[in-house]
């Protein structure tokens, strides 16, 4: 693709459980595409930690919350920043668990509406990493936010959280090397772009 040609801003939503490898993949992908990267943790964690926030398990829900939780506010920050970049013509790679959005088509539809670009310009990439490997990676990184999850991985990695997305997506094999992940994703993404 000629980098100077006019093109509509697009979004690739990279989702998966914590420690699945989605941030590393998203950083490599953003570098490959020359797109902006927006990571939920980078955008919100410093403030969240400063106010004493706890890192809770992201439990999928079909309906929007009646009263916003801290996690809802974190996602609002991410969505607003994403929408602002897209409105300026910047294509983005957006990273977060997106548990509800990948599980329930209605939640995915709300995400699409919030981004403000045509649905065909928003793509979902799901990092599929086996639960045992996720727990192993959490133990290795030793982050405070992972301690409760490592103690009770069955709650954190329940079948409803680890199942494949209920909407169209490109699967990323979490056990492949970063370069293999990018190569396979780019091949699948090129096919989807050609069909669009």
Buried (B, 14 or more C-beta within 10 A) or exposed (E): EEEEEEEEBBBBBBBBBBBBBBBBBBBBBBEEBEBBBBBBBEBBBEEBEEEEBEBEBBBBEEEEEEEEEEBEBBBEBBBEBBBEBBEEEBBBBBBBBBBBBBBBEEBBEBBBEBBEBEEEBBBBBBBBBBBEBBBEBBEEEEEEBBEBBBEEBEEBBBEEBBEEBBBEBBBBBBEBEEEEBBEBBBEBBEEEEEEE
